[in-house]
Amino acid sequence: MIQFLLYRLTAMAGTMVVVSALVFVIINLPPGDYLTNMIAELEAQGEARNLATAEWLRVQYALDRPIWEQYLIWIGAIP
């Protein structure tokens, strides 16, 4: 019985990792990121954004890091 429970828990953990990775990839599939889209919308409305502020926000939201590091931050493995 314990072996069965360990198997099911291991399968559940593996499934959770795969599902979270798929969701993260789907979220990141559209071109650009949230910040790029937000800046484009503000520019379309006629509001100019400071590039220094945009770069600061990119660093603040960890959008300047590699995708694997963004994933680890997203799941909470890295603060």
C-alpha distances in whole Angstrom, upper triangle without the diagonal:
4,5,5,6,9,10,11,12,14,15,17,18,20,21,23,25,26,27,29,30,32,33,35,36,37,39,41,42,45,48,49,47,47,50,52,52,53,56,57,57,59,61,62,63,65,64,64,61,62,60,59,57,55,54,53,51,50,49,48,45,44,45,47,44,42,40,37,38,39,35,34,36,35,31,32,31,35,37
4,5,5,6,9,10,10,12,14,15,16,18,20,21,23,24,26,27,29,30,31,33,35,36,37,39,41,44,47,47,45,45,48,50,50,51,54,55,55,57,60,60,61,63,62,62,59,59,57,57,55,53,52,51,49,47,46,45,42,41,43,45,42,40,38,34,35,36,33,31,33,32,29,29,28,32,34
4,5,5,6,9,10,11,12,14,15,16,18,20,21,23,24,26,27,29,30,32,33,35,36,38,39,42,45,46,44,45,47,49,49,50,53,54,55,57,59,59,60,63,61,61,58,59,57,56,54,52,51,50,48,46,45,45,42,41,42,44,40,38,36,33,34,35,31,30,33,32,28,29,28,32,34
4,5,5,6,9,10,11,12,14,15,16,18,20,21,22,24,26,27,28,30,32,33,34,36,37,41,44,44,43,43,46,48,48,49,52,53,53,55,57,58,59,61,60,60,57,58,56,55,53,51,51,50,47,46,45,44,41,40,41,43,40,38,35,33,34,34,31,30,32,31,27,29,28,32,34
4,5,5,6,9,10,10,12,14,15,16,18,20,21,22,24,26,27,28,30,31,33,35,36,39,42,43,41,41,44,46,46,47,50,51,51,53,55,55,56,59,57,57,55,55,54,53,51,49,48,47,45,43,43,41,39,38,39,41,38,36,34,31,32,32,29,27,30,28,25,26,25,29,31
4,5,5,6,9,10,11,12,14,15,17,18,20,21,23,24,26,27,29,30,32,33,35,38,41,41,39,40,42,44,44,45,48,49,50,52,54,55,56,58,56,56,53,54,52,51,49,47,46,45,43,41,41,39,37,36,37,39,36,34,32,28,29,30,27,25,28,27,23,24,23,27,29
4,6,5,6,9,10,11,12,14,16,17,18,20,21,23,24,26,27,29,30,32,33,36,39,40,38,39,42,43,43,45,48,48,49,51,53,54,55,57,56,56,53,53,51,51,49,47,46,45,43,41,41,40,37,36,37,38,35,33,31,28,29,30,26,25,28,27,23,25,24,27,30
4,5,5,6,9,10,10,12,14,15,16,18,20,21,22,24,26,27,28,30,31,35,38,38,37,37,40,42,41,43,46,47,47,49,51,51,53,55,54,54,51,52,50,50,48,45,45,44,42,40,39,38,36,35,36,38,35,33,30,27,29,29,25,24,27,25,22,24,23,27,29
4,5,5,6,9,10,10,12,14,15,16,18,20,21,22,24,26,27,29,30,33,36,37,35,35,38,40,40,41,44,45,45,47,49,50,51,53,51,51,49,49,47,47,45,43,42,41,39,37,37,35,33,32,33,35,32,30,28,25,26,26,23,21,24,22,19,20,20,24,26
4,5,5,6,9,10,11,12,14,15,17,18,20,21,23,24,26,27,29,32,35,35,33,34,37,39,39,40,43,44,44,46,48,49,50,53,51,51,48,48,46,46,44,42,41,40,38,36,35,35,32,31,32,33,30,28,26,23,24,25,21,20,23,22,18,20,19,22,25
4,6,5,6,9,10,11,12,14,15,16,18,20,21,22,24,26,27,30,33,34,32,33,36,38,38,39,42,43,43,45,47,48,49,52,50,50,47,48,46,46,44,42,41,40,38,36,36,35,32,31,32,33,30,28,25,23,24,25,21,21,23,22,18,21,20,24,26
4,5,5,6,9,10,10,12,14,15,16,18,20,21,22,24,26,29,32,32,31,31,34,36,35,37,40,41,41,43,45,45,47,49,48,48,45,46,44,44,42,40,39,38,36,34,34,33,30,29,30,32,29,27,24,22,23,23,19,19,21,19,16,18,18,22,24
4,5,5,6,9,10,11,12,14,15,17,18,20,21,23,24,28,30,31,29,29,32,34,34,35,38,39,39,41,43,44,45,48,46,46,43,43,42,41,39,37,36,36,33,31,31,30,27,26,27,29,26,24,22,19,20,20,17,16,18,17,13,15,15,19,21
4,5,5,6,9,10,11,12,14,15,17,18,20,21,23,26,29,29,28,29,31,33,33,35,37,38,39,41,43,43,45,47,46,45,43,43,41,41,39,37,36,36,33,31,31,30,27,26,27,28,25,23,20,18,19,20,16,16,19,17,14,17,16,19,22
4,5,5,6,8,10,11,12,14,15,16,18,20,21,24,27,28,27,27,30,32,32,33,36,37,37,39,41,42,43,46,44,44,42,43,41,41,39,36,36,36,33,31,31,30,27,26,26,29,26,24,21,18,20,20,16,17,19,17,14,17,17,21,23
4,6,5,6,8,10,10,12,14,15,16,18,20,23,26,26,24,25,28,30,29,31,34,34,35,37,39,39,41,43,42,42,39,40,38,38,36,34,33,33,30,28,28,27,24,23,24,26,24,22,19,17,18,17,14,14,16,14,11,14,14,18,20
4,6,5,6,9,10,11,12,14,15,17,18,22,24,25,23,24,26,28,28,30,32,33,34,36,38,38,40,42,41,40,38,38,36,36,34,32,31,31,28,26,26,25,22,21,22,24,21,19,16,13,15,15,11,11,14,12,9,12,12,15,18
4,6,5,6,9,10,11,12,14,15,16,20,23,24,22,23,26,28,28,29,32,33,33,36,37,38,39,42,40,40,38,38,36,37,35,32,32,32,29,27,27,27,24,22,22,24,21,19,16,14,16,16,12,13,16,14,12,15,15,18,21
4,5,5,6,9,10,11,12,14,15,18,21,22,21,22,25,26,26,27,30,31,31,34,36,36,37,40,38,39,36,37,35,36,34,31,31,31,28,26,27,26,23,22,22,24,22,20,17,15,17,16,12,14,16,13,12,15,16,19,21
4,5,5,6,9,10,11,12,14,17,20,20,18,19,22,24,23,25,28,29,29,31,33,34,35,37,36,36,33,34,32,32,31,28,28,27,25,23,23,22,19,18,18,21,19,17,14,13,14,13,9,11,12,9,8,12,13,15,17
4,5,5,6,9,10,11,12,16,18,19,17,18,21,22,23,25,27,28,28,31,32,33,35,37,36,35,33,33,31,31,30,27,26,27,24,22,22,22,19,17,17,19,17,15,11,10,12,11,8,10,12,10,9,13,13,15,18
4,5,5,6,9,10,10,14,17,18,17,18,21,22,22,24,27,27,28,30,32,32,34,36,35,35,33,34,32,33,31,28,28,28,25,23,24,24,20,20,19,21,19,17,13,13,15,14,11,13,15,13,12,16,17,19,21
4,5,5,6,9,10,13,16,17,15,16,19,20,20,21,24,25,25,27,29,30,31,34,32,33,30,32,30,31,29,26,26,26,23,21,23,22,18,18,17,20,19,17,13,14,15,13,10,13,14,11,11,15,16,18,20
4,5,5,6,9,11,14,14,12,13,17,18,18,19,22,23,23,26,28,28,30,32,31,30,28,29,27,27,26,23,23,23,20,18,19,19,15,14,14,16,15,13,10,10,12,9,7,10,11,8,9,13,14,15,17
4,5,5,6,10,12,13,12,14,17,18,18,20,22,22,23,26,27,28,30,32,31,31,28,29,27,28,27,23,23,24,21,19,20,21,17,16,14,17,15,13,9,10,13,11,9,12,14,11,13,16,17,18,20
4,5,5,8,11,13,12,14,17,17,16,19,22,21,22,25,26,26,28,31,30,30,28,30,28,29,27,24,24,25,22,20,22,22,18,18,16,19,18,16,13,14,16,14,12,16,16,13,15,18,20,21,22
4,6,7,10,11,9,10,14,14,14,16,18,19,19,22,23,24,25,28,27,27,25,26,25,26,24,21,21,22,19,17,19,19,15,15,13,16,16,15,12,14,15,12,11,14,14,11,13,17,18,19,20
4,6,8,8,7,9,12,13,13,15,17,17,19,21,22,23,25,27,26,26,23,25,23,24,22,19,19,20,17,15,17,18,14,13,11,14,13,12,9,12,13,10,10,14,14,12,14,17,18,19,20
4,6,9,9,12,15,14,13,17,18,18,19,22,23,23,25,27,27,27,25,26,24,26,25,21,21,23,20,18,20,21,17,17,14,16,16,15,11,14,16,14,13,17,18,15,18,21,22,22,24
4,6,8,10,13,11,10,14,16,14,16,19,19,19,22,24,24,24,22,24,22,24,23,19,20,22,19,17,20,21,17,17,14,17,17,16,14,17,18,16,16,20,19,17,20,23,24,24,25
4,7,10,11,9,9,13,14,12,14,17,18,18,20,22,22,21,20,22,20,22,21,17,18,20,18,15,19,20,17,17,13,15,16,15,14,17,19,16,17,21,20,19,22,24,25,25,26
4,7,8,6,7,10,11,10,13,15,15,16,19,20,19,19,17,18,16,18,17,14,14,17,14,12,15,16,14,14,10,12,14,14,13,16,17,14,16,19,19,17,21,23,24,23,23
4,5,5,6,9,10,11,12,14,16,17,19,20,19,18,16,17,16,17,16,12,13,15,12,10,13,14,11,11,8,11,12,13,12,15,15,12,14,17,16,14,18,20,21,20,20
4,6,5,6,9,10,11,12,14,15,17,19,17,17,15,16,15,17,15,11,13,14,11,10,13,13,10,12,9,12,14,16,14,17,17,13,15,18,16,14,18,19,22,21,20
4,5,5,6,9,10,11,12,14,15,17,15,14,11,13,12,13,11,8,10,11,8,7,11,11,9,11,9,11,14,16,15,19,18,14,17,19,17,16,20,21,23,21,20
4,5,5,6,9,10,11,12,14,15,14,13,11,13,11,13,12,9,10,13,10,9,13,14,12,13,10,12,15,16,16,20,19,16,19,21,20,19,22,23,25,24,23
4,5,5,6,9,10,11,12,14,14,14,12,15,14,16,15,11,14,16,13,12,16,16,14,16,13,15,18,19,18,21,21,18,20,23,21,19,23,24,27,25,25
4,5,5,6,9,10,11,13,11,12,10,13,13,15,13,10,13,14,11,12,15,15,13,16,14,16,19,21,20,23,22,19,21,24,21,20,23,24,27,26,24
4,5,5,6,9,10,11,9,8,7,10,10,12,11,8,11,13,11,11,15,15,14,16,14,16,19,21,21,24,24,20,23,26,23,22,26,27,29,27,26
4,5,5,6,9,10,10,10,9,12,12,15,14,11,14,16,14,14,18,19,17,19,16,18,21,23,22,26,25,22,25,27,25,24,28,29,31,30,29
4,5,5,6,9,9,10,11,14,15,17,16,13,17,18,16,16,20,20,18,21,18,20,23,25,24,28,27,24,26,29,26,25,28,29,32,31,30
4,5,5,6,5,7,7,11,13,15,13,12,15,17,15,16,19,19,18,21,19,21,24,26,26,29,28,25,27,30,27,26,30,30,33,31,30
4,5,5,5,6,7,11,12,15,14,12,16,18,16,17,21,21,20,23,20,21,25,27,27,30,29,27,29,32,29,28,32,33,35,33,32
4,5,7,9,11,15,16,19,18,16,19,21,19,20,24,24,23,25,22,24,27,29,28,32,31,28,30,33,31,30,33,34,37,35,34
4,6,9,11,15,17,20,18,17,20,22,20,21,25,24,24,26,24,26,29,31,30,34,33,30,32,35,32,31,34,35,38,36,35
4,6,10,13,15,18,17,16,20,21,20,21,25,25,24,27,25,26,29,31,31,35,34,31,33,36,33,32,36,37,39,37,36
4,6,10,12,15,13,13,17,18,17,19,22,21,22,24,22,24,27,30,30,33,32,29,32,34,31,30,34,34,37,35,33
4,7,9,12,11,11,14,16,15,17,20,20,21,23,21,22,25,28,28,32,30,28,31,33,30,30,33,34,36,33,32
4,6,9,7,7,11,12,12,13,16,16,17,19,18,18,22,25,25,29,27,25,28,29,27,27,30,30,32,30,28
4,5,5,6,9,10,11,13,15,15,17,18,17,17,21,24,25,28,27,24,28,29,26,27,31,30,32,29,27
4,5,5,6,9,10,10,12,14,15,16,15,14,18,21,22,26,24,22,25,27,25,25,29,29,30,27,26
4,5,5,6,9,10,11,12,14,15,15,14,17,21,22,25,23,21,25,26,23,24,28,27,29,26,24
4,5,5,6,9,10,10,12,14,14,14,17,21,22,25,22,20,24,25,22,23,26,25,27,24,22
4,5,5,6,9,10,11,12,11,11,15,18,19,22,20,18,21,23,20,20,24,24,26,23,22
4,5,5,6,9,10,10,9,9,12,16,17,20,18,16,20,21,19,20,23,23,24,21,20
4,5,5,6,9,10,10,10,13,17,18,21,18,16,20,21,18,19,22,21,23,20,18
4,5,5,6,8,8,10,13,16,17,19,17,15,18,19,16,16,20,19,21,18,17
4,6,5,6,5,6,9,12,13,16,14,12,15,17,14,15,19,18,20,17,16
4,5,5,6,6,8,12,14,16,13,11,15,16,13,15,18,17,18,15,14
4,6,8,9,11,14,15,17,14,12,15,15,12,13,17,16,17,14,12
4,6,8,9,12,13,14,12,9,12,13,10,10,14,13,15,13,12
4,5,6,9,10,11,9,7,10,11,8,10,13,13,14,11,11
4,5,8,8,11,10,7,11,13,11,11,15,15,16,14,14
4,7,9,12,10,9,13,14,12,14,17,17,18,15,15
4,7,8,6,6,10,11,10,12,15,15,15,12,13
4,6,5,6,9,10,11,12,15,16,15,13,15
4,5,5,6,9,10,10,12,14,14,13,15
4,5,5,6,9,10,11,12,11,11,14
4,5,5,6,9,10,11,9,8,11
4,5,5,6,9,10,10,9,11
4,5,5,6,9,9,9,11
4,5,5,6,5,6,9
4,6,5,6,5,6
4,5,8,8,9
4,6,8,10
4,5,6
4,7
4
